[in-house]
Amino acid sequence: MSEQIRVLVVEDDADTAQYVRTVLERRGGMDVTVVHEPMSALAEVAANTFDVVLTDIQMPGMSGLELLVELRSRAAGTPVAVMTAFASVDYAVEALRRDADEFLVKPVAAATLLERITALAVEGRAKRAAEGPTETVLAVGAHPDDVEIGVGATLASHRAAGDTVVILTLSSGAIGGDVQLRRHEALAAAGVIGARLYLHDYEDTRLDPAGGVITTIEELIREVEPSVVYTHTEHDRHQDHRAVRQAVDVAARRVPSLACFQSPSSTIDFRPTRFVPVDGFIEAKLQMLAAFESQSHRDYMDPDLVRATARYWSRFGGGQQYAEPLEMVRAAAMLSTKARAAGVTAAPASDIVDERGGHA
């Protein structure tokens, strides 16, 4: 393979971890990242892309088999190999039941380890190439939880389609609580769907498009090259939300598709023209919102209200149970080919009737 293989090794035993690293790096020329517990592994896959994940089964806190389930939702399409020192039939059966790509019994011979990991990487890349190109989508919010409230389920649908999801949050939300806690919550929420999080620390309630915000967004757009950007609507009572929308208008001027989401502070002038079906992704959105425990006292974080809001907007769509509403600024391409094939499609953007009078 011309491109270096990237492997994430999850192993709590230091000697085993060093052995695996040495074999894969020195004999296979691979780029190996080692972590010693599952939560660190989830943080790594949220921030980086790997060709293979190799995990031990018996680890404190979360087992490798439990980690496997999380990886299937957060790093869809990444081959996962599990290994254990216990050659148990039960372990093997459970690993296969949970969709492991490979089951290895310690001690693993160096030649076997190198052969299996290389094969998984080759197969994984071939499968992704056969599935066609994926997209990168960028969601820009003013504060932690803004993006997740507005398009959390839509972002989860993108990840399920294999797209790369990037979240840019411009303020740590100091007015809403402890900054360090809110930063940790934002990282945990992004990890639920395997999104990459970029979190800045512009002053809460005082975001200014001309105060560096436009440049920050432009730099990230150049780095990740999104085909779709989601952000706040201009029809919003919160000054930071309006400032972010103004900044995105400038920074994302060359991005093919731009859509605006609803916030709890959106006004009645929010007039969506597209309703993204999110059946099957509401629970992922609720998991993302649950990560913001410091904000759980707020009415708009209540799971019943979140479900009810999505249920309300679904009546404008194509018969789905849940939908997230979007104001379309422009729409060259909304969702990836794989998402559309899976039924994660947007309702027609034209001729949407607004019950308050006229057309949206």
Secondary structure as UniProt FT lines:
FT   STRAND          6..10
FT   HELIX           14..22
FT   HELIX           23..27
FT   STRAND          31..35
FT   HELIX           38..47
FT   STRAND          52..56
FT   HELIX           64..74
FT   TURN            76..77
FT   STRAND          80..84
FT   HELIX           89..97
FT   TURN            98..99
FT   STRAND          102..105
FT   HELIX           110..131
FT   STRAND          136..141
FT   TURN            144..145
FT   HELIX           146..160
FT   TURN            161..162
FT   STRAND          164..169
FT   HELIX           174..176
FT   HELIX           179..193
FT   STRAND          196..199
FT   TURN            204..205
FT   HELIX           209..211
FT   HELIX           213..224
FT   STRAND          228..232
FT   HELIX           239..251
FT   TURN            252..254
FT   STRAND          257..261
FT   TURN            264..265
FT   TURN            268..269
FT   STRAND          274..277
FT   TURN            279..281
FT   HELIX           282..290
FT   HELIX           293..295
FT   TURN            296..297
FT   HELIX           299..301
FT   HELIX           303..313
FT   HELIX           314..316
FT   TURN            317..318
FT   STRAND          323..331
FT   HELIX           337..341
FT   TURN            342..343
FT   TURN            355..356
//
